Amino acid sequence: MLHVRVISPAERTDEAVGMLRQATGLTNLVVLPGVAREPAGDLVLFDIAREAANGVIERLTELGLSTAGSIAVENVDLSLSDAANRAKEAAPGAGDDAVLWEELARRVDDDSQTTWAYLAFLAIATQLAAIGVVVASPILIVGAMVLGPEFGAIAAICFGLLRRRPALIVKAIRALALGFGTAIAITFACALAARGLGWINADMLSGHSEVEFIVKPDKWSFIVALLAGAAGVLSITADKSSTLVGVFISVTTVPAAGYASVALALGAWQDVGGSALQLAVNIAGMVLSGTLTLLTQRLLWSRYGLPAPLNRRDRTRGDRP
């Protein structure tokens, strides 16, 4: 269940409440006239099954309550209520399968921000991957995969393609480019220093079958990227963070960046090309399957009469579709 708090201007409350009373999967409706102070208005509280929330949130937004008032949504961790159980049973589908589109829009927008934390995590992950390549340690490479934060920007590209939001796509691509560019530059500088100290040499990139897959992309690399992209989008929309960790482990974006950095420092140009191709294959595969997964989810939920609000102005940080 989701708990929704709405602050409504007094002149719009009756219309909003009338709509809510007709909504499927809604219960625990409370109206407190005139109690809100900033913004001023009536306070409307209710619980709704996650799988029925999109249509209600869309209609509340169309009433102007997100601009003239306020709409806040939070998960209910525990609800001991027969009425809530009946509301969930009345709602179509299952909560874990439902995509809360407004929530997803804000999440991918936040995840595509180029912040210092994002750059730091990606740089550290790439350096760990580079060390894993040099010492042929699959454990370090897997750790670098888990640490990398790049999937948020990839998911933002998928969402931007689905919702036709070029501004979000450009923002996410910029985050990926700046993130990997910064991470590779820092790792390259560290690798050059290590080479100058005599810690690494070109021979350390040969004869390690444990890490050769990073510079040898093939059909399996693309298939894994397709599966990872679909699983990653499903984990985000279903809010399954533990599953998302598995997605990080399955793709070689960060290891490819780490390998490319070391290969650049050591002048192994063939390995640089293989690593760059591996990185491109993984990102392309995840974007393709992630977008198709979101499209499939939209089509599946449209059969229940709860379509995502695709034909109105997006209200996430002022972007337009």
DOTI-60823 format. One record per residue (C-alpha): residue number from 1; residue in three letters; y, z, x. Coordinates in steps of 0.2 Angstrom, whole numbers, always signed. Layout:
residues N
+-----+-----+-------+-------+-------+
!   n ! res !     y !     z !     x !
+-----+-----+-------+-------+-------+
! NUM ! ALA !     Y !     Z !     X !
...
+-----+-----+-------+-------+-------+
end
This chain:
residues 321
+-----+-----+-------+-------+-------+
!   n ! res !     y !     z !     x !
+-----+-----+-------+-------+-------+
!   1 ! MET !    +0 !    +0 !    +0 !
!   2 ! LEU !   +18 !    -3 !    +5 !
!   3 ! HIS !   +32 !    +9 !    +0 !
!   4 ! VAL !   +49 !    +0 !    -4 !
!   5 ! ARG !   +66 !    +8 !    -5 !
!   6 ! VAL !   +80 !    -3 !   -13 !
!   7 ! ILE !   +98 !    +1 !   -15 !
!   8 ! SER !  +105 !    -9 !   -29 !
!   9 ! PRO !  +122 !   -11 !   -36 !
!  10 ! ALA !  +123 !    -3 !   -53 !
!  11 ! GLU !  +126 !   -20 !   -62 !
!  12 ! ARG !  +110 !   -27 !   -54 !
!  13 ! THR !   +98 !   -13 !   -57 !
!  14 ! ASP !   +93 !   -17 !   -74 !
!  15 ! GLU !   +88 !   -34 !   -70 !
!  16 ! ALA !   +79 !   -28 !   -54 !
!  17 ! VAL !   +69 !   -15 !   -63 !
!  18 ! GLY !   +65 !   -27 !   -77 !
!  19 ! MET !   +57 !   -38 !   -64 !
!  20 ! LEU !   +48 !   -24 !   -55 !
!  21 ! ARG !   +40 !   -18 !   -71 !
!  22 ! GLN !   +32 !   -35 !   -74 !
!  23 ! ALA !   +26 !   -36 !   -56 !
!  24 ! THR !    +7 !   -36 !   -52 !
!  25 ! GLY !    +1 !   -22 !   -40 !
!  26 ! LEU !   +16 !   -11 !   -42 !
!  27 ! THR !   +16 !    +7 !   -46 !
!  28 ! ASN !   +26 !   +24 !   -43 !
!  29 ! LEU !   +42 !   +16 !   -49 !
!  30 ! VAL !   +57 !   +28 !   -48 !
!  31 ! VAL !   +75 !   +24 !   -52 !
!  32 ! LEU !   +89 !   +37 !   -47 !
!  33 ! PRO !  +105 !   +30 !   -54 !
!  34 ! GLY !  +121 !   +32 !   -43 !
!  35 ! VAL !  +113 !   +43 !   -29 !
!  36 ! ALA !  +116 !   +30 !   -15 !
!  37 ! ARG !  +132 !   +32 !    -5 !
!  38 ! GLU !  +132 !   +19 !    +9 !
!  39 ! PRO !  +130 !    +6 !    +3 !
!  40 ! ALA !  +134 !   +13 !   -14 !
!  41 ! GLY !  +123 !   +10 !   -29 !
!  42 ! ASP !  +107 !   +15 !   -37 !
!  43 ! LEU !   +91 !   +20 !   -28 !
!  44 ! VAL !   +75 !   +12 !   -33 !
!  45 ! LEU !   +58 !   +17 !   -25 !
!  46 ! PHE !   +41 !   +10 !   -28 !
!  47 ! ASP !   +24 !    +7 !   -20 !
!  48 ! ILE !   +16 !   -10 !   -21 !
!  49 ! ALA !    +0 !   -18 !   -14 !
!  50 ! ARG !    +3 !   -28 !    +2 !
!  51 ! GLU !    -5 !   -43 !    -5 !
!  52 ! ALA !    +7 !   -43 !   -20 !
!  53 ! ALA !   +23 !   -39 !   -10 !
!  54 ! ASN !   +29 !   -56 !    -5 !
!  55 ! GLY !   +34 !   -62 !   -22 !
!  56 ! VAL !   +43 !   -46 !   -26 !
!  57 ! ILE !   +53 !   -45 !   -10 !
!  58 ! GLU !   +58 !   -63 !   -13 !
!  59 ! ARG !   +64 !   -60 !   -30 !
!  60 ! LEU !   +74 !   -44 !   -25 !
!  61 ! THR !   +82 !   -55 !   -11 !
!  62 ! GLU !   +86 !   -68 !   -23 !
!  63 ! LEU !   +95 !   -55 !   -33 !
!  64 ! GLY !  +106 !   -52 !   -18 !
!  65 ! LEU !  +100 !   -35 !   -15 !
!  66 ! SER !   +98 !   -38 !    +3 !
!  67 ! THR !  +116 !   -42 !    +5 !
!  68 ! ALA !  +125 !   -32 !    -8 !
!  69 ! GLY !  +113 !   -17 !    -6 !
!  70 ! SER !   +97 !   -14 !    +5 !
!  71 ! ILE !   +79 !   -17 !    +5 !
!  72 ! ALA !   +67 !    -7 !   +16 !
!  73 ! VAL !   +48 !    -8 !   +18 !
!  74 ! GLU !   +36 !    +4 !   +26 !
!  75 ! ASN !   +17 !    +6 !   +26 !
!  76 ! VAL !    +9 !   +20 !   +17 !
!  77 ! ASP !    -4 !   +28 !   +28 !
!  78 ! LEU !   -12 !   +38 !   +14 !
!  79 ! SER !   -10 !   +37 !    -5 !
!  80 ! LEU !   -20 !   +48 !   -16 !
!  81 ! SER !   -17 !   +41 !   -33 !
!  82 ! ASP !   -28 !   +33 !   -46 !
!  83 ! ALA !   -12 !   +23 !   -51 !
!  84 ! ALA !   -11 !   +16 !   -34 !
!  85 ! ASN !   -29 !   +12 !   -34 !
!  86 ! ARG !   -27 !    +2 !   -50 !
!  87 ! ALA !   -12 !    -7 !   -43 !
!  88 ! LYS !   -22 !   -13 !   -28 !
!  89 ! GLU !   -37 !   -18 !   -39 !
!  90 ! ALA !   -25 !   -28 !   -50 !
!  91 ! ALA !   -17 !   -37 !   -35 !
!  92 ! PRO !   -25 !   -54 !   -30 !
!  93 ! GLY !   -34 !   -55 !   -13 !
!  94 ! ALA !   -36 !   -41 !    +0 !
!  95 ! GLY !   -22 !   -32 !    +9 !
!  96 ! ASP !   -29 !   -36 !   +27 !
!  97 ! ASP !   -28 !   -55 !   +23 !
!  98 ! ALA !   -10 !   -54 !   +16 !
!  99 ! VAL !    +4 !   -60 !   +27 !
! 100 ! LEU !   +21 !   -51 !   +24 !
! 101 ! TRP !   +32 !   -66 !   +28 !
! 102 ! GLU !   +48 !   -56 !   +30 !
! 103 ! GLU !   +40 !   -44 !   +41 !
! 104 ! LEU !   +32 !   -57 !   +52 !
! 105 ! ALA !   +49 !   -66 !   +53 !
! 106 ! ARG !   +58 !   -51 !   +60 !
! 107 ! ARG !   +43 !   -47 !   +72 !
! 108 ! VAL !   +43 !   -64 !   +80 !
! 109 ! ASP !   +61 !   -64 !   +81 !
! 110 ! ASP !   +61 !   -48 !   +91 !
! 111 ! ASP !   +46 !   -53 !  +101 !
! 112 ! SER !   +56 !   -69 !  +107 !
! 113 ! GLN !   +70 !   -59 !  +114 !
! 114 ! THR !   +72 !   -61 !  +133 !
! 115 ! THR !   +74 !   -43 !  +138 !
! 116 ! TRP !   +73 !   -34 !  +154 !
! 117 ! ALA !   +57 !   -25 !  +149 !
! 118 ! TYR !   +49 !   -42 !  +144 !
! 119 ! LEU !   +54 !   -50 !  +161 !
! 120 ! ALA !   +48 !   -34 !  +170 !
! 121 ! PHE !   +31 !   -34 !  +162 !
! 122 ! LEU !   +28 !   -52 !  +164 !
! 123 ! ALA !   +33 !   -51 !  +183 !
! 124 ! ILE !   +22 !   -36 !  +186 !
! 125 ! ALA !    +8 !   -45 !  +177 !
! 126 ! THR !   +10 !   -60 !  +187 !
! 127 ! GLN !   +10 !   -51 !  +203 !
! 128 ! LEU !    -6 !   -41 !  +198 !
! 129 ! ALA !   -14 !   -58 !  +195 !
! 130 ! ALA !    -8 !   -65 !  +211 !
! 131 ! ILE !   -16 !   -50 !  +220 !
! 132 ! GLY !   -32 !   -53 !  +210 !
! 133 ! VAL !   -32 !   -71 !  +216 !
! 134 ! VAL !   -30 !   -66 !  +234 !
! 135 ! VAL !   -43 !   -53 !  +234 !
! 136 ! ALA !   -55 !   -62 !  +222 !
! 137 ! SER !   -54 !   -47 !  +209 !
! 138 ! PRO !   -58 !   -52 !  +191 !
! 139 ! ILE !   -54 !   -34 !  +186 !
! 140 ! LEU !   -36 !   -36 !  +192 !
! 141 ! ILE !   -35 !   -53 !  +184 !
! 142 ! VAL !   -41 !   -46 !  +167 !
! 143 ! GLY !   -28 !   -31 !  +169 !
! 144 ! ALA !   -14 !   -44 !  +172 !
! 145 ! MET !   -19 !   -53 !  +156 !
! 146 ! VAL !   -18 !   -37 !  +146 !
! 147 ! LEU !    -1 !   -33 !  +153 !
! 148 ! GLY !    +7 !   -50 !  +150 !
! 149 ! PRO !   +19 !   -50 !  +135 !
! 150 ! GLU !   +20 !   -69 !  +132 !
! 151 ! PHE !   +10 !   -71 !  +116 !
! 152 ! GLY !   +25 !   -64 !  +106 !
! 153 ! ALA !   +35 !   -79 !  +111 !
! 154 ! ILE !   +21 !   -91 !  +108 !
! 155 ! ALA !   +19 !   -84 !   +90 !
! 156 ! ALA !   +37 !   -86 !   +87 !
! 157 ! ILE !   +36 !  -105 !   +91 !
! 158 ! CYS !   +21 !  -106 !   +79 !
! 159 ! PHE !   +32 !   -97 !   +65 !
! 160 ! GLY !   +47 !  -108 !   +69 !
! 161 ! LEU !   +36 !  -124 !   +67 !
! 162 ! LEU !   +30 !  -118 !   +51 !
! 163 ! ARG !   +46 !  -113 !   +44 !
! 164 ! ARG !   +56 !  -127 !   +52 !
! 165 ! ARG !   +67 !  -115 !   +62 !
! 166 ! PRO !   +73 !  -125 !   +77 !
! 167 ! ALA !   +84 !  -111 !   +83 !
! 168 ! LEU !   +69 !   -99 !   +84 !
! 169 ! ILE !   +58 !  -112 !   +93 !
! 170 ! VAL !   +72 !  -115 !  +106 !
! 171 ! LYS !   +74 !   -96 !  +108 !
! 172 ! ALA !   +55 !   -93 !  +111 !
! 173 ! ILE !   +54 !  -108 !  +123 !
! 174 ! ARG !   +68 !  -101 !  +133 !
! 175 ! ALA !   +60 !   -84 !  +133 !
! 176 ! LEU !   +44 !   -92 !  +140 !
! 177 ! ALA !   +53 !  -103 !  +153 !
! 178 ! LEU !   +64 !   -88 !  +159 !
! 179 ! GLY !   +50 !   -76 !  +159 !
! 180 ! PHE !   +37 !   -87 !  +168 !
! 181 ! GLY !   +51 !   -94 !  +180 !
! 182 ! THR !   +57 !   -76 !  +184 !
! 183 ! ALA !   +39 !   -70 !  +187 !
! 184 ! ILE !   +34 !   -85 !  +197 !
! 185 ! ALA !   +50 !   -83 !  +208 !
! 186 ! ILE !   +47 !   -65 !  +211 !
! 187 ! THR !   +29 !   -67 !  +215 !
! 188 ! PHE !   +32 !   -82 !  +226 !
! 189 ! ALA !   +45 !   -72 !  +236 !
! 190 ! CYS !   +32 !   -57 !  +238 !
! 191 ! ALA !   +19 !   -70 !  +243 !
! 192 ! LEU !   +30 !   -77 !  +256 !
! 193 ! ALA !   +34 !   -60 !  +263 !
! 194 ! ALA !   +15 !   -56 !  +264 !
! 195 ! ARG !   +12 !   -73 !  +273 !
! 196 ! GLY !   +25 !   -68 !  +285 !
! 197 ! LEU !   +17 !   -52 !  +289 !
! 198 ! GLY !    +0 !   -60 !  +291 !
! 199 ! TRP !    -8 !   -52 !  +276 !
! 200 ! ILE !   -13 !   -68 !  +267 !
! 201 ! ASN !   -17 !   -86 !  +273 !
! 202 ! ALA !   -22 !  -102 !  +265 !
! 203 ! ASP !   -41 !   -99 !  +268 !
! 204 ! MET !   -40 !   -84 !  +256 !
! 205 ! LEU !   -38 !   -97 !  +241 !
! 206 ! SER !   -55 !  -106 !  +245 !
! 207 ! GLY !   -72 !  -101 !  +242 !
! 208 ! HIS !   -69 !   -88 !  +228 !
! 209 ! SER !   -79 !   -95 !  +214 !
! 210 ! GLU !   -74 !   -79 !  +203 !
! 211 ! VAL !   -56 !   -86 !  +202 !
! 212 ! GLU !   -58 !  -105 !  +203 !
! 213 ! PHE !   -58 !  -107 !  +184 !
! 214 ! ILE !   -39 !  -103 !  +185 !
! 215 ! VAL !   -35 !  -120 !  +194 !
! 216 ! LYS !   -49 !  -130 !  +185 !
! 217 ! PRO !   -44 !  -132 !  +167 !
! 218 ! ASP !   -56 !  -142 !  +156 !
! 219 ! LYS !   -61 !  -144 !  +138 !
! 220 ! TRP !   -67 !  -126 !  +138 !
! 221 ! SER !   -50 !  -120 !  +143 !
! 222 ! PHE !   -42 !  -129 !  +128 !
! 223 ! ILE !   -55 !  -123 !  +116 !
! 224 ! VAL !   -53 !  -105 !  +122 !
! 225 ! ALA !   -34 !  -107 !  +120 !
! 226 ! LEU !   -37 !  -114 !  +102 !
! 227 ! LEU !   -48 !   -99 !   +97 !
! 228 ! ALA !   -36 !   -87 !  +106 !
! 229 ! GLY !   -21 !   -94 !   +97 !
! 230 ! ALA !   -29 !   -92 !   +80 !
! 231 ! ALA !   -35 !   -74 !   +83 !
! 232 ! GLY !   -18 !   -69 !   +90 !
! 233 ! VAL !    -9 !   -75 !   +74 !
! 234 ! LEU !   -22 !   -67 !   +63 !
! 235 ! SER !   -20 !   -50 !   +73 !
! 236 ! ILE !    -2 !   -50 !   +71 !
! 237 ! THR !    -1 !   -55 !   +52 !
! 238 ! ALA !   -15 !   -42 !   +49 !
! 239 ! ASP !    -7 !   -29 !   +61 !
! 240 ! LYS !   -23 !   -27 !   +71 !
! 241 ! SER !   -16 !   -23 !   +88 !
! 242 ! SER !   -33 !   -19 !   +96 !
! 243 ! THR !   -38 !   -37 !   +92 !
! 244 ! LEU !   -23 !   -44 !  +100 !
! 245 ! VAL !   -28 !   -36 !  +117 !
! 246 ! GLY !   -44 !   -46 !  +116 !
! 247 ! VAL !   -33 !   -62 !  +114 !
! 248 ! PHE !   -23 !   -57 !  +130 !
! 249 ! ILE !   -40 !   -56 !  +139 !
! 250 ! SER !   -46 !   -73 !  +134 !
! 251 ! VAL !   -32 !   -84 !  +140 !
! 252 ! THR !   -26 !   -88 !  +158 !
! 253 ! THR !    -8 !   -90 !  +156 !
! 254 ! VAL !    -3 !   -75 !  +167 !
! 255 ! PRO !   -17 !   -78 !  +180 !
! 256 ! ALA !   -11 !   -97 !  +181 !
! 257 ! ALA !    +6 !   -91 !  +185 !
! 258 ! GLY !    +0 !   -79 !  +198 !
! 259 ! TYR !   -11 !   -92 !  +206 !
! 260 ! ALA !    +3 !  -105 !  +206 !
! 261 ! SER !   +15 !   -93 !  +215 !
! 262 ! VAL !    +3 !   -89 !  +229 !
! 263 ! ALA !    -2 !  -107 !  +231 !
! 264 ! LEU !   +16 !  -112 !  +232 !
! 265 ! ALA !   +19 !   -99 !  +246 !
! 266 ! LEU !    +4 !  -105 !  +256 !
! 267 ! GLY !    +7 !  -124 !  +253 !
! 268 ! ALA !    -9 !  -127 !  +243 !
! 269 ! TRP !    -1 !  -140 !  +233 !
! 270 ! GLN !   -17 !  -146 !  +224 !
! 271 ! ASP !   -19 !  -128 !  +217 !
! 272 ! VAL !    -1 !  -127 !  +212 !
! 273 ! GLY !    -5 !  -143 !  +201 !
! 274 ! GLY !   -21 !  -136 !  +194 !
! 275 ! SER !   -13 !  -119 !  +190 !
! 276 ! ALA !    +2 !  -127 !  +181 !
! 277 ! LEU !    -9 !  -138 !  +171 !
! 278 ! GLN !   -20 !  -123 !  +166 !
! 279 ! LEU !    -4 !  -114 !  +160 !
! 280 ! ALA !    +2 !  -129 !  +150 !
! 281 ! VAL !   -15 !  -131 !  +142 !
! 282 ! ASN !   -16 !  -113 !  +137 !
! 283 ! ILE !    +1 !  -113 !  +129 !
! 284 ! ALA !    -1 !  -129 !  +120 !
! 285 ! GLY !   -18 !  -124 !  +113 !
! 286 ! MET !   -12 !  -107 !  +107 !
! 287 ! VAL !    +4 !  -115 !   +99 !
! 288 ! LEU !    -7 !  -128 !   +90 !
! 289 ! SER !   -20 !  -117 !   +83 !
! 290 ! GLY !    -7 !  -103 !   +79 !
! 291 ! THR !    +3 !  -115 !   +69 !
! 292 ! LEU !   -12 !  -121 !   +60 !
! 293 ! THR !   -18 !  -104 !   +56 !
! 294 ! LEU !    -1 !   -99 !   +48 !
! 295 ! LEU !    -1 !  -115 !   +38 !
! 296 ! THR !   -19 !  -111 !   +32 !
! 297 ! GLN !   -13 !   -93 !   +27 !
! 298 ! ARG !    +1 !  -100 !   +17 !
! 299 ! LEU !    -9 !  -112 !    +8 !
! 300 ! LEU !   -23 !  -100 !    +4 !
! 301 ! TRP !   -10 !   -87 !    -3 !
! 302 ! SER !    -1 !  -101 !   -13 !
! 303 ! ARG !   -17 !  -102 !   -24 !
! 304 ! TYR !   -13 !   -84 !   -30 !
! 305 ! GLY !    +5 !   -88 !   -35 !
! 306 ! LEU !   +12 !   -78 !   -21 !
! 307 ! PRO !   +19 !   -92 !   -10 !
! 308 ! ALA !   +30 !   -88 !    +6 !
! 309 ! PRO !   +48 !   -91 !    +3 !
! 310 ! LEU !   +50 !  -107 !   +12 !
! 311 ! ASN !   +63 !  -116 !    +2 !
! 312 ! ARG !   +77 !  -104 !    +4 !
! 313 ! ARG !   +89 !   -98 !   +17 !
! 314 ! ASP !   +81 !   -87 !   +31 !
! 315 ! ARG !   +90 !   -71 !   +32 !
! 316 ! THR !   +83 !   -65 !   +49 !
! 317 ! ARG !   +97 !   -63 !   +61 !
! 318 ! GLY !  +107 !   -77 !   +53 !
! 319 ! ASP !   +96 !   -91 !   +58 !
! 320 ! ARG !   +93 !  -106 !   +46 !
! 321 ! PRO !   +78 !  -116 !   +43 !
+-----+-----+-------+-------+-------+
end
